[in-house]
Amino acid sequence: MAEPRIHDNWRQGDPYDRYIGRWSRQVAPLFLTWLAIPPEQRWLDVGCGTGALCAAIVEHGRPAALTGIEPSEGFLSVARQRLPASVHLSVGSAAAIPLQDAQVDVVVSGLVLNFVPDVPLALSEMSRVSASGGIVAAYVWDYGEGMEMIRRFWDTAVELDADAARLHEGRRFPLCRPAALQTAFEHAGLVEVGVAPLEIAMPFASFEDYWQPFLGAQGPAPAYVASLPEERRLRLQETLRTRLPAAGDGTLALRGRAWTVRGRKR
């Protein structure tokens, strides 16, 4: 993932996987199917996190070479355990990609761009390391509407705490909308830019299955939960329990949507 910003925390890979990584592993293959990249290409994953997108590229993309860069050593340690040795992993930032110009054919980034402080700089770097005619692509959660797990959390948090409105990811990340993604890629000088939705089911075995990942302090919403005194945390927990649409057996059937965007370097 990207470098930590205020109210964010991206250091420990296992809690992140319980929170978002398990859903990222569902989105990544859909993203690759949409991209439809031919085999034997040189890939770069910017902000590779715990390796969900890299793993999908290895399984479905038949890459000639695959590099992942990630600023969090905690996330990289998990990725190194999960990915084959053929994947080159190193510490690196979207703002200063440690590769030569025109070194890869496909540059991708999963669930990262909205956390990058300088998106134009990141897209410039992603374009720089891409060969002429190469693909630059990314996906981000639709925090404002389609990412129900997180949207429902913040909607409830704001009802209980007006100060949480500035942290609501649906408001905080205006980039995570189709028009904004299209504009960002076009302003980066990329051509043939296209945006599309990726939809997944997000089933939870119980309310506890939904709630426990928010206690791992990895990401904006869990970091917010960790900042609350116990009484307010319990109030948020119990209010969410009453608001989420549980079935008779206690299961929850939520939906997740990501927006994906791609462009080609001239």
Secondary structure, 3 states (H helix, E strand, C coil): CCCCCCCCCCCCHHHHHHHHHHHHHHHHHHHHHHHCCCCCCEEEEECCCCCHHHHHHHHHHCCCEEEEECCCHHHHHHHHHHCCCCEEEECCECCECCCCCCCEEEEEEECCHHHCCCHHHHHHHHHHCEEEEEEEEEEEECCCCCCHHHHHHHHHHHHHCHHHHHHCHHHHCCCCCHHHHHHHHHHCCCEEEEEEEEEEEEEECCHHHHHHHHHCCCCHHHHHHHHCCHHHHHHHHHHHHHHCCECCCCCEEEEEEEEEEEEECC
